[in-house]
């Protein structure tokens, strides 16, 4: 994956409606724009646009199902996204620990000078 794809992936999973759609698709083993719109507070057209975003980043794939398209989550791509998010989270935790140590050292130094 390139950095641009990663940015698109993060943008796709950053939207709460799309995250809820992924949850529903995973729980149900797939679904259509119509079936998802019946369970979400958005129109079928909005669901279709969200599914298009998820499809472009590879998180879902569609197959014809009558007059509609049935979407399924690509669990391998989702696992890669989760791994990336976990990795970034761990890196930020390490940064914040270092900042905390620096702040505590500054605070001790000021207390010693007082």
C-alpha positions, 0 to 999 in steps of 0.5 A: 500500500502506498501512503496515499492509499493509507490516507484514503483508508484512514479517511474511509474508516474515520467516518462514523457512518462507514464504521457502522456500515462495516459493523453491520456488514460483518455481523450480517455477512454482507448486505445491499445499499437498501438493506443497510439504509433500512438500519441506518439514519441515512438515505439509500443514496448516501449509503451507496456513496459510502459503500463506494468509498469503502469499495475504493479503499478495498474494505468491501467488495460488491457482487451482483445480486439481482437488481442490486449489488451485495457488499461483503467486507474484505476481512484481510484489508480490514485486518491491515487497517486495524494493524495500521491503526494499532501501530500508530496508536502504539507510536503515539503512546510512546511519544506521550510517555516521553512527553510526560517524562519530560514534563515531570523532569521540568516540574521536579527541576522547578520544585528543586529551585523553589 
